[in-house]
Every structure is written in structure tokens, then in C-alpha cells.
Amino acid sequence: MEVQLSKRLQAIADCVPAGSRVVDVGTDHGYIPIYLIQNHIVKSCIATDINKGPVANAKRQIARFGLKDIDVRLGRGLEPIREGETDVLMISGMGGYLICDILKAALPLVKKSSQLILQPQQDVPVVRRFLHTIGFCISNECFVEDEGKYYTILVAQPGKECYTKEYEYTYGKCLIEKRDPIFKEWLLLKQKRLEAIEAQLEGVETPTSLKRKEALKKEKLMHKEVMACIF
């Protein structure tokens, strides 16, 4: 019996380098570690979670699939991990600020990692900027649609990098350069949303609406720049 991953989790798993030693922070049910071990993609896998419930769930799922070589640990962020145990850090399904806090709290361990695989649920630009401040470059980004929602996956490696344009942090330089079809689909949907908001604000002159109009004007201008790069 093989574990079946959602499109989001499969896209994350596909970013993991063969033969690596991986830690999955916030593992929940442990599906990605199970997939990686079942398919002989990684040498070893540690799954961590801050809550006892998900740790118990992960252990049950691992047992259900007949696996014994996934180490499940209880603890906050990367606290349960010792230096030298892993070379790839994977954090998904959390807010961008929380991901940054987890990385910041374990910087010595993070900086010795060969690769970070991050999937923020929100505030993706915050994570892009943070990676650059701690000495990581973004080597790849994947964009996936799963059950009507869109997700960005960041792959980062040690190295110096700094984007020169604001929209590269907001939208993702890698995604813009790749002209990913799903990303293009999302851009068109976002353009329609911006136009709908503009129509709703038309004729409204309250202080709040005027401030929103100004912000919307800047957002539309940035969106137009990105669209010009891709279409």
C-alpha cells in the first residue's frame, strides 16, 4: 500500500533531492516522510511537530504503512533536531512569519543545511526577503493549484542574493522567469480581482476608501509590470 499525496504535498515532495537526509517540521500526519521513505528517495527522515496529537497521528500512519525508519519527535520548530542529523529542512503549511521565526530560532542549524524547502500559507514575500537576509538564495519556486487554492513552494540554498525590483519579492523572480502556466492562470485571476475591487470603490470618497484606492493603484501598477514580463 502506497501513500497518496495531495497535489500540494506532492509538489513539496518533488522538491526533495534524492539521497538527502530530511526533517519535516510540522509534519501533521507524516504523509510526506512516508512518501519519501516508501519511494526510496531519501536516506533518512525525521518528522517533528509541536503538538502531541499530530505526533501520535504521524506514528499511527507510519505504522499503518508498515514503516519503522521514520523518526517522529515532539518539539517546537527545529528544537528536536541536532546538528549533523539532516541536510534538508522542510517546513510547510504554516504562515510566513512563523516559518521565519522557526528558522531564526535555529540559525546555526539552518546555515549548515544544504537546502530549505518552504511552503508558506501566507506572507510569501516576507519569507523571500528573510531568506536573503540570512544568506540564502532562492534557487527555485514551484506554483501549484490544489482544490481551488494556489500555493508557492520556495527552494533555497546557501548563497548571496538580492532582488533589484520590488515585484520580484512580491511575486517571485523564479516564477516570473519560468512563466509557469499555473502562475499565469493565477495572475489573470488576480487581475480580475483587482478590477472588481476598483469597480467597488468607484464613486466612494471616504478617508478609508481613498487610502484603499491609493494602495490599489500601486498594486495594479506592480501587477502590470509582472504581466508585461510574462505575457
N, C-alpha and C positions, 0 to 999 in steps of 0.2 A: 504493500500500500504506500503510495507516494502522496505527500502533502501537495495541495493545490493552492497556489498563491493568487491573491487579487492582482489586478494589473499594476496597482501602486507598489505592492510588496515585490512583485516580480521585477519591476523596473529597478528597484533598490538592489535586489539580489544580483541582478545582471551587472551591476557596477563593481561587484566584489572581485578582486584579482584572484586567479587560480593559485592555489598553493599558499595562500596567506593565512595568518592567524588573526581571527576576527573577534571583536567584542561588540555585542548588540546591546546598546543601552536603552532601557525602557522596552524590554523585549515583549511584554504582554503575554501572548500565547506561545511565543517561541517559534513562530512559523518560519521566519527567515533562517534562523540557525538550523532548524530541522531540514529545510530545503538544501542548504549549503552542505550539510553532512551527508544527506541521502544521495546527493549527486556528486559526491567526492570532489567538491570544488575547493574546499579549504582544508588546511592541515588540522586546525583546531578551532573551536568556537566557544566563547564564554557569553552567556546571556545574563543580563542583570536587570533588576527592577527595584524601585524604591518601596513598593508595597508587597505585602505578604501574599495577597490574593493572586496577582499576576505571576508571582514566582511559583505558587502552587499550581496555577493553570499550566504554566510552561512545563513544569515537571510531569504533570499528567499527560500532556500532549506528547512529550518526548517518550514517555513510557508506552503510550498508545501506539506510536510508530516503531517501537522496538529498538530505540536508540539508547546508548549508555554513555557516549563520548561527548555530550554537551554539558558543560559545567554551568549550572544555574546558581546565581548568587544574589543575595538580598543586600541592597545598599543604595545610597544616594549617588546618582551620576556615575562617575568613574572611581569613586572611593573604594569599591571592592577589588579594583584591578591593581596589580603590582607591576612595576617596570620590568620589561623583558618578557611579559606574558603574551603580548599582542603587538601586531604592527599595523592593523587596520581598525579604525574606530568608526562605528556606525551608530548614528542617532537619528531616529525618525519619529514622525507623528507628534512632535512637540512644537510649541511656539518658538519663534526665532530667538527671542530674548532668553528663554530658558535654555536653549541649546548653547547660546553664548556663555551663559552663567556656568553650565556644566563644563565646558571647555576651559573657561577661565580658572575654575577651581582646581583644575588638574593640568596646568600648563606644562610642567616638566614632562609628564607622560605624553601629552598631546604633541609636543615638539619632537619627541622621539618616534612618532608614528610616521609611517611611510605614506599613509593615505587616510583621509577623512571622507566619509560618505554621510551626507546630512540631508534630511528631508524636513524642512520646517513647514509647519501648517500655516503660519502667518509670518509676516515681517521678514521675508526672504532678503530684501536689500540690507537689512541690519546684519544678517549673517555674512553676506558678501563682504561688507565693509570690515567686519570683525576679523574675518579670515586674513585679510590683507594686513591688518594691524598686528597680528601675531606671527607674521612671517610665512603665510601660506598663499599659494597661487591657486586659482580655480582652473583646473585642467579640463574639466568637462561639466556640462549641465545636461540633464535629461528632463523632458517635459512630458507628463503623462496625464491622460484623462481616465478617470475611474468612476463609474456610476454618476456621471454628470458633473463631477468636480475635477479641478485641474491642480496638479501638484508639480513642484520643482524639486529636483534632486541635484545637489551640488557634490562634485567630486573635487577634493583639494589635496595638494601635495606641498611639501616644504619648498619655499621659493619666494623671491621678492616680486611683487606685482602691485600696480596701482592703476586703476582705470582713469582715463582723462576726461570722460564725459559722464555727466550725472545719470543719463539714461542707461548707461551700461551697468550701473549698480541697481537701478530700479527694475530694469527688465532682464538683465543678464547678458553680458557681452557674448558668452559662448552660444546662447540661444539665438541671438541676433545673427551671429556669423554662420550658424548651422542652417538657418532658415527652416527650422523643424516644422513639418506640416501641422502638427497638433498645436504648436506655439502660434503659428499663423492663424489657425482657426480661432484660438483664444483671443488674439489681437483684434480680429474682426468683431468678435462678440463684445470685447471691451469698448471698441469704437461705438458700437450701437448703444451701449450703456451710458457712455459719456454724452452722446447726443440726446438720449432720453432725459438725462439729468438736466442738461442745458435747456431742453424744452419745458421742463417742470419749473425751472427758475425764471423763465421769461416773464417779464412784467412784474415780478416780485421785487420790492425795493426795501426790504427790512435790513437792518445792520447785519444780521446773521446771513441773509441771502446774498448780500453784496460781497461779504467776505468769502462765501462759498463760490460765488461767481469768479472771483479773482483767482482762487485756488484751482477752480475748474479750467480756467483759461490757461494756466501754466501746465496743468496736467494734459490738456489737449495738445498743447504745443509740443510737449515731450513725446506724446504718443505719435504725433505726426512725424517727428524725426525718426522714430523707430520704424514706422510704417514705410517711410521713404528708403530705409536701409534694406528692407525685406521684399517689398512688392515692386 
